[in-house]
Amino acid sequence: MTGNRFVTQALGEYTLAGLANCSAEIVKTARPVNLNLFSIKWPVTALVSIAHRISGVLLFLAMPLLLYLFELSLSSEAGFRRAGAMLASPMPRLVGWLLAVALLYHLIAGCRHLLMDMGFGETWRGGKAGARTVIAISVLGAILAGILLW
Amino acid sequence: MVTNATSLGRSGLFDWLVQRFSALVLLAWIAWVGTGVIAAAEFGYPQWRALFAAAPMQIFSLIAMLSLCAHAWVGVWTVTTDYLNEAHLGKAGTAVRLLTQTACLLLTLSCLIWGARIFWGNG
C-alpha cells in the first residue's frame, strides 16, 4: 500500500510534470520503465523497507558462518570455548555485532509486516509511525547489543 | 495466468504465506533458544548442548532449518527479480539473474543439509 503511494508520489513530483508537455503518443512510447532510485526522495517507509531487504541479504550470506559457529560450539567443550573466544577479538566482535543488529532489525521490521497484514498501521500516517517505531526499537537494541558485547 | 518458473510455489500468494509462516517458526525458535540461554542459572557447554539434544528440540530445529531456507529463498528470489532484470541490467539481465539465483539456491540447499547434520546428529 505504502509502496504504491511512494511510487505514485515519486512519479508525481519528478516525471508527470515533464510528461504533461509531451503528446499522448510520446507518453505511450517513452514511458519511464525505470525509476532512478538515487534521484527521488526516500520517505522513512522506503528506508525501512530497503533496510529490511539489505539486512535479509546480509543474514542470507552469513548463514554458513552462523552454521559453522553452531557446529563448532556444539561439537565439544573445547569447540564451545573456541567459538566464545572468537568474539573476544575486535574484528569478529564487530562482525558479530553487525549480524546481531541485522537479525534484530530484520525481526522487528518483519513483525511490522505481520502487523500490517493484520490491518494495523496500513495508512500513510500509520505506516510512517510504524517505520519510525521500528527504527527507534532497533537503535535501542543495537546499543544494548553493543553494551552486552563490549 | 503467467507463473514465474523460479518462484518457490509458482504462486505469489503461496510464497507470501510461506514467508509469513516460516517467519513465525523462526521467531519461535529464536525465542526458545534465547530463553534457554538467558534462563539458565549457569550457562556453559553442558547447558548449551543439552538445549539442542532433546528429541523435540531436534525436530523443532529441523523445522526451523526448513523454514529458514524457504524464507531465505522467497526473500532472495524477490530481491533478485526486482533488481537483476533487463530493466536494470539490459540484455544480460536474465542471464545474470538466473546465474545468481542458481548460486543462491546451491548455498540455500547446502545450508539446509549442513544444518540438518548439525541439529539432527546431536543426540
Interface residues (C-beta under 8 A of the other chain):
Chain A: V33 N34 R53 G56 V57 F60 M63 P64 L67 F70 E71 S73 L74 S76 E77 F80 R81 L103 L107 G110 C111 L114 D117
Chain B: R20 A23 L24 L27 I30 G44 Y45 W48 R49 F52 L68 A72 G75 V76 V79 A87 H88 C104 L107 T108 S110 C111 W114 G115 I118 F119 N122
